[in-house]
Amino acid sequence: MTLSFQLDRTSPVPLYHQLASQLEATIDDGRLAPGDQIENEVALADRLGLSRPTVRRAIQDLVAKGLLVRQRGVGTQVASRMVHRRVELTSLHDDLTRAGRSPRTQVLAFEPDRHEPRACRALGLDPGTPLLFLERLRFAGREPLALMHNWLPPRFADVTAEDLQEQGLYELLRARGGHPAVARQQIGARQASAREAKLLETRRSAPLLTMTRSAFDAAGGALEFGDHSYRSDSYSIEVMVVER
């Protein structure tokens, strides 16, 4: 694909950085998709009137960020965009925002007063406690990334579907005095159901990463129980381990 770039040679911003930033923007907005091949360094340098070292450094910056990959005999291609999530108390919305991935949310279900004994047990609540149930499809740019199910205790009954389309869940909880301090989390894997495959735009029985989480505030108050599934080709979980 031949792309147009606007380089300002009078700017104090180095030309390699201008080129790298504009290339990155074409990846973020979808003009360049995973697997797309970009022009080789010689052709790009000649077309833009730049030196090869300038173009090479711009491309290398994006390789270092994991946005481009070089393959001998193939050239330089856009990498599969994988979200790397550390095991810490952040929301996927926070992680995508931090990575510059433009999170977007589609609310599929919003059910107040839902009775779910499994979620109540996970949160240490009476089994008859009415919960707010949420089902959301989270996108990174245009790509569906995760199907998310959450149950919230009655203290967060004023959360609305409109809130969830605009903000991350943990941001909404914090605004209501719910500050996540500790969580129990379990990570697994399984095959996608037909519905999951359709929503996540992957093949049926494709491998999915799964995560359940019960989050609490510093006083032990229940905040949320989540049961989520993620496309394994676009998402990974990073765990740091230390010797005992």
N, C-alpha and C positions, 0 to 999 in steps of 0.2 A: 504494500500500500504506500502510495506517495502522499506525504503529508506536507502541509504548508506551515512554516515557522516564521515568526516575526522576531528578528534579532536586532537589538538596538546597540550599534557599535559605539555610540557615544555614552552609553550607560556605564556607571562604575561597577555594575554587576558583571562578573566574568562571562564570556560568551559560552563557555562549557556549561556553566550553571544555568544560563538562560535556556540553552538547548535541552538540558536534562529536565528542567522544570516543565517545559512545554511538552516534551515526550511523556513525562509522568502524567500530565493532565490528559493527554489523549488516551492513556491506559485507564485512568480513573473514570473518565466519562464514557468509556465503552467504544470510542472510535477505533481503538486497538484492543482486540479481545485475546484471551489466552490462546496461544498457538499461532497467532499472526506473526509473520516475519517482517522485520524492518529492513530498510536499505542497508547495504554493507557500508563500512566506514568510508571507503574510497568514493563511492557514488554519492553518499550524503555530504561528504566534505566538498566535493566538486560542485554539487548542486547549490549548496549554501554559501560557497566561497569561504570556507573555513579550512584550517589546517587539519591534517589527520590526527595529530595529538589532541587537539581540542575536541573533536568528535569522539575519539577513543575515550577520553576522560569522562565525557558526558554519559556515554554508554556504560562505562565501567561503574559509574556512580549508581546507575539503575540496576546493574547486575549485583552490586553490593547490597542494595536494598531488597533484592529478591524479586524485582519486577521484570527483569529480563534474564534470559539464559542463553549462553553460547554453546553451540554444539558443532563439533568438527564435521565438516561436510554438509552441514545444514544451514548454518548461519546463526543469526541472533533472533530469538523469538520472544514473544511476551510469555512470561511464566504464568503457571496456574496461580491464582491469587489465593493463598492460604492464610487464614487468620490464625496466628499463634497465640494461644491464651494460657497465661500462667495460672497456676492454681492459687488464686487469691480472691478476696472478696470484692470483685468488680462485676458489673453487668456486661453482657455482650454489647449493648449499646455503647457503654463507656469504652470498651476495647476497640470497637470499630471507629469511634470518634478519635481515639488516641492514635490509631493507625492511619487516619485520613481516609477512611473507607466509606463515608457518606451513608450511615445507617438509615434505613427506612422500614417502617412497621405497618403491616396490615393486620388489623384486629379481626379474627375469624369468629370468635365467640366471646361474649361478655355476659356472665350469669351471676347476679347477686344471689345470696342465700342458697348457695349450692352446698349440699351435704356430701362430704367425702371423708369417710372414716380413715382411709389410708393417710390423707394429708393431715388430718387432726392428730393421728398417732405420731406422725413425723414431727409435728410442732408441739406435742405435749398438751394438746387441747382436749376438752371433753368431746367424745365422738359425735355428739349432736350439735356441735358449734356450726352455725351457718357461715360459710366462707364465700369470698368473691372469687369466682373462677374466670381465668383468662386464657384464651388460646390466641397466639400471635404468630404470624409468619414474618421473620426478620430477614431483610435484604441487606446486602452489601453492594451499594450502587444498584445495578439492575439484577444482580444475581441473588436468587433465594438461597439462604445459608442455613437457617435453623427454623424448626417448628417448636414453639415454646408453649408449655402449659404451666400456669402458676395458680396457686391458691393463696389468698390473702386473708388474714383474720379480720374480724369486724371493725377493728380500729382504723382500717383503711377503706371502709365502705364508700367513702366519698370520692375515690379514684374513678375517673370516667374513661370511656373508650377514646374520647377525643384527647385526653391527657396522654394516653398510651401511644397514640399515633405521633405525638410531638416530642415526647420525652422518654428517657430510659426509666425502667421500673425503679431502680435503686435511687435515681434522682427524685422520683415522686415520693418514695418512702422517706428519704431524708428530709424532704420539705415538710413532711408531716411528723417529724420527730423520731422517725425510725432509722436509726443509724446502725447498719450491719457491723457486728463486731466479731462474730464467730459463726461457723457453719459446719454441718456434717455434709459431706459430699461423696458421691459414688459415681465412678466413671466406668462405662462399659461399651459394648458394641453389639449390634444386631443387624438383621436385614431390614430394608425398608418395606413397609406395607404398600399396597397399591395406592392408597390415599397419600401417604407420605411421599412416594415417588412422584406422584402428579404435582403436589404442592412444591416440592423441592426441585422439580425439573431434573430428575435423575431416573435411572432405569429401576424397574421393580426388582426387588431383592438386592439392590445395591447396598454396600456396607454403610451403616450410619454409626457415628459416635453418639453415645448417650450420656446424659449426666442428670442425676437427681441431687437436689440441694435443699437442706433445711437451714434457714438463716435466722439468727437471733441477735438481739441487741446486747449491750454490755450487762444489762440486768437479767438476761435470760428470757426476755420477752420475745414471743414469736413474731417474726416478720413475714416470712414467705416460705412456701414449699414449691419447688420447681421440678418439673420433669421434662427434659428437653432432648431433642434429637438434632444432629448436625450432619451436613454432608461431609463425608470423610475426605473427599478430594479438595475441599476448600477450608478445612478447619483442623487444627491440632491443639493438643493440650500439653503444656510444658510443665514438668514437675522437677523440682530440685530435691535431690536426696543427699544426706550427709551420713558419714560413718558414726555409729553410736559409740 
